[in-house]
Amino acid sequence: MRTINVIGIGAGSPKHITLEAIEALQHSDAVIALDKGDTKQDLLALRQTIVDTHAPGTPIHAVTDPERDRNPTNYRQEVARWHSARAQLLADTIRTNTTDNSTIAFLVWGDPSLYDSTLRIIERMRRECHLDAHVHTIPGITAIHALTAAHNILINRVGEAIHITTGRNLPNETPNNRRNIIVMLDGGTAWQDVAGDNTYIYWGAYLGTEHQTLRHGWARDIGEELATLKQQLRQQHGWIMDTYLLREMDHHTQPTATT
């Protein structure tokens, strides 16, 4: 039976990878990676750097990510179709390039449990593609932790809950949930849709990488500037991954400086 190591490799810095993750990578016979196209070649290159550093000589088999409808009529149905297509491609790649008793590694940005589809796709490979495998998951540092560390802030406030959502869902969150909310996977600038007079934003892009960019301030004051910056960075690098914390302050008082 094959073994699949699902390895969290952190938000972007090669230093984020844990000792447990390094050990799992070193015991893997091959790495399987989804190639998201020319605009994200530096993501694949970073995976290569991690492999070269910690498990030199381990082959990386890249699979071209299937196309996805970004504006579907039925979002959940389209994601399910896309995941099935991914599962078939990956299962075929694994069977072609490894033996029945091989150990395969998937290197996952951040932590495999948070807004990542790898574990779901592996389950589809086992269920739909009949790929027999034992799965071992190794946790990693998330973009959330990289964000709060970069800004030198606590993620929680005393006696309050923390909420995590996507840019797509942010406008539908209740005001109470938005008091202290982390936003990920924002393809646009959703903070502009919900910011009030007392909304403070801690924002970061390319967290943990050499291109890390940070901003913080009252969302209504810097929101437009952030939107412009995000567009400029996307054009410059061909892609962007940003994460931010929106925090409703009880008074319009400047928080303690973070950097």
C-alpha positions in Angstrom: 0.0 0.0 0.0 1.2 3.5 -0.8 1.7 6.1 1.9 0.7 9.7 1.3 2.4 12.4 3.4 0.4 15.6 3.4 3.0 18.1 4.7 2.2 21.6 5.8 5.1 23.8 4.7 4.2 27.1 6.2 3.0 30.4 4.7 6.0 31.0 2.4 9.3 31.0 4.3 11.5 27.9 3.9 12.2 28.3 7.6 8.6 27.6 8.5 8.9 23.9 7.8 9.0 21.9 11.0 11.3 19.0 12.0 8.5 16.6 11.7 7.7 17.9 8.2 11.4 17.5 7.2 11.5 14.0 8.5 8.4 13.1 6.5 9.8 14.7 3.3 13.1 12.8 3.7 11.2 9.5 3.9 9.1 10.3 0.7 10.0 8.8 -2.6 8.4 11.5 -4.7 6.6 14.8 -4.4 3.4 15.5 -6.3 2.6 19.1 -7.1 -0.1 21.0 -8.9 1.3 23.4 -11.4 -0.9 26.5 -11.5 0.7 28.0 -14.6 3.4 30.5 -15.5 2.0 33.2 -13.3 2.8 31.1 -10.2 6.1 29.5 -11.2 7.7 31.0 -8.2 5.4 28.9 -6.0 6.6 25.7 -7.6 10.2 27.0 -7.5 9.8 27.5 -3.7 8.6 23.9 -3.3 11.7 22.9 -5.3 13.9 24.9 -3.0 12.4 23.2 0.1 13.0 19.8 -1.5 16.5 20.6 -2.6 17.3 21.9 1.0 15.8 19.1 3.0 15.5 16.1 0.7 17.9 16.6 -2.3 17.3 14.3 -5.2 13.7 13.6 -4.4 11.8 14.0 -7.7 8.9 16.5 -8.1 6.1 15.4 -10.5 4.1 18.5 -11.5 0.6 18.2 -12.8 -1.1 21.0 -14.7 -4.1 22.2 -12.7 -7.4 21.7 -14.6 -9.4 24.8 -15.6 -12.0 26.1 -13.2 -15.0 28.3 -13.8 -14.4 31.3 -11.5 -18.0 32.6 -11.9 -20.2 29.5 -11.9 -24.0 29.4 -11.6 -23.6 26.7 -8.9 -20.4 27.3 -6.9 -20.5 24.1 -4.9 -21.2 22.0 -7.9 -18.4 23.5 -9.9 -15.9 23.0 -7.0 -17.0 19.3 -6.8 -16.4 18.9 -10.5 -13.0 20.6 -10.3 -11.9 18.5 -7.4 -12.9 15.3 -9.2 -10.8 16.4 -12.3 -7.9 17.1 -10.0 -8.2 13.8 -8.2 -8.2 11.8 -11.5 -5.1 13.7 -12.8 -3.2 13.2 -9.5 -4.1 9.6 -9.2 -3.0 8.9 -12.8 0.3 10.7 -12.0 0.9 8.7 -8.9 0.2 5.4 -10.6 2.5 6.3 -13.5 5.5 7.5 -11.4 5.4 5.4 -8.3 5.1 1.8 -7.2 2.4 0.3 -5.0 4.5 0.6 -1.9 5.9 4.1 -2.5 5.6 7.0 -0.1 4.4 10.2 -1.8 4.5 13.8 -0.4 2.1 16.6 -1.1 3.6 19.9 0.1 0.8 22.2 1.2 1.0 25.9 1.8 0.2 26.8 5.4 -1.7 24.0 7.2 -3.5 21.2 5.4 -6.6 21.7 7.5 -7.3 25.3 6.7 -8.7 26.4 3.4 -6.8 23.8 1.4 -8.4 21.1 -0.7 -5.6 18.5 -0.7 -7.1 16.2 1.9 -10.5 16.4 0.1 -8.9 15.5 -3.2 -7.0 12.6 -1.7 -10.2 11.3 -0.3 -11.7 11.5 -3.8 -8.6 9.7 -5.2 -9.2 6.9 -2.7 -13.0 6.8 -3.2 -13.5 7.6 -6.9 -10.1 6.6 -8.4 -9.7 3.5 -6.2 -6.2 4.6 -5.1 -5.3 2.5 -2.1 -3.2 4.6 0.3 -2.5 5.3 3.9 -2.6 9.1 4.7 -0.4 10.9 7.2 -0.9 14.6 7.8 1.8 16.9 9.2 0.6 20.4 10.5 2.2 23.6 9.3 2.3 27.3 10.2 -0.7 29.1 8.6 -0.9 32.5 6.9 -2.9 33.6 10.0 0.0 33.0 12.3 2.4 34.6 9.9 0.2 37.6 9.7 -0.2 38.1 13.4 3.5 37.5 14.0 4.5 40.0 11.4 2.3 42.6 13.0 3.3 41.6 16.5 -0.3 41.3 17.6 -2.5 38.8 19.4 -5.1 37.1 17.2 -7.7 37.1 20.0 -9.1 39.7 22.4 -10.0 38.9 26.0 -13.4 37.2 26.2 -14.1 37.4 22.5 -14.4 34.8 19.8 -12.3 34.6 16.6 -13.9 34.1 13.2 -12.2 33.0 10.0 -13.9 33.4 6.6 -13.3 34.1 3.0 -13.5 37.3 1.0 -16.6 35.8 -0.8 -18.4 35.3 2.5 -17.3 38.4 4.4 -20.2 40.7 3.4 -22.6 38.0 4.7 -21.1 37.8 8.2 -23.0 39.4 11.1 -21.7 42.5 12.7 -20.9 40.5 15.8 -18.8 38.0 13.9 -16.9 40.9 12.2 -15.7 42.3 15.5 -12.6 40.1 15.2 -12.4 38.3 11.9 -9.6 36.8 9.7 -10.2 37.0 6.0 -8.5 34.6 3.5 -8.9 33.8 -0.2 -10.1 37.3 -1.0 -9.8 37.7 -4.8 -11.0 41.3 -4.5 -11.1 43.9 -1.8 -13.9 42.7 0.5 -12.8 44.9 3.4 -14.2 47.9 1.4 -17.7 46.4 1.6 -17.9 46.1 5.4 -15.5 48.8 6.9 -17.1 51.1 9.4 -15.6 54.1 11.2 -14.0 52.0 13.9 -12.8 49.1 11.7 -9.0 48.6 11.9 -7.2 46.3 9.4 -4.0 44.4 9.7 -3.1 43.3 6.2 -0.3 41.2 4.7 0.6 39.7 1.3 3.2 37.1 0.3 3.6 36.4 4.0 6.8 34.7 4.9 8.4 35.3 1.5 11.0 37.8 0.4 8.1 39.8 -1.1 6.2 40.1 2.2 4.2 43.4 2.3 2.4 44.7 5.3 0.0 47.5 6.0 -2.2 48.4 8.9 -4.6 51.3 9.7 -8.2 52.4 9.8 -9.9 50.5 7.0 -11.8 53.6 5.7 -8.5 55.6 5.7 -6.3 53.1 3.9 -8.8 50.9 2.2 -8.5 52.5 -1.2 -4.7 52.6 -1.0 -4.7 48.9 -0.2 -6.9 48.1 -3.1 -4.5 50.0 -5.5 -1.5 48.3 -3.9 -3.0 44.9 -4.2 -3.7 45.4 -7.9 -0.1 46.7 -8.4 1.4 43.7 -6.6 -0.7 41.3 -8.6 0.4 42.8 -11.9 4.1 42.8 -10.7 4.2 39.2 -9.6 1.4 37.7 -11.7 -0.4 36.5 -8.6 -1.1 37.5 -5.0 -2.1 35.8 -1.7 -3.1 38.1 1.0 -4.6 37.6 4.5 -6.0 40.2 6.8 -7.6 40.7 10.2 -10.5 43.2 10.6 -11.0 44.3 14.2 -13.8 46.5 15.4 -12.5 49.0 18.0 -14.8 50.3 20.7 -13.4 53.8 20.2 -11.6 55.4 17.3 -8.3 55.2 19.2 -5.1 54.2 17.4 -3.9 50.8 18.6 -0.4 50.3 19.7 2.0 50.5 16.8 2.9 47.0 15.5 6.1 47.6 13.5 
